[in-house]
Amino acid sequence: MRIGELATRTGVSVRSLRYYEEQRLLTAERSSGGQRHYPEAAAERVALIRHLFAAGLSGRTIAELMVHVETGTSTPEARTRLIAERVRIEAQIAELTRARDRLDEVIAISHDPDSGCAFQPG
């Protein structure tokens, strides 16, 4: 499939797909006219790349890990890297949970007419 079709199927911009190629996260065959052609499996790979970026992994880290995805193998170093990323994400989740809980407290106060809070929902 061509780059525009992959962009449509995955909801990723053409620019992002080109960036993924620059970062060696995604590869395409080139036609004699220089047009990119992706295999069907590229859509699934793009979804994985997006999930890993959303989880806060860098392009470099993703590129290193994609080798293991492609081969279906792993190394102790790769597992250690993945575990470290998971620990980092868990810390972010805990921080966001604390922020959400604090926000819930502020929302509750803002709805309490006896709290003396100047904010009253309209």
C-alpha angles and dihedrals in degrees: 000000000000125000095259092053092048089050091052094046094049102034089236122130121249087241091057091049090053089049090052088054092049089052090048092242094120133027133199136189114240124226121222086264091054096253117147118242120190129197119242090256090064092083091058091046092051090052090053092047090051092050091050093048089047089053088058100255117147123240089249093054091047091050091052092049095044090068087066092045090053095048098035089231135113140197131211088252093053092048090049090051092049092048091050090051090049091051089050092050092047089054090051090050091051091050092049091047090054090049091049092049091050090048089051088055091052091047091051091050091048090057094049109092090199094055094085089232112155092215114086119170114245 
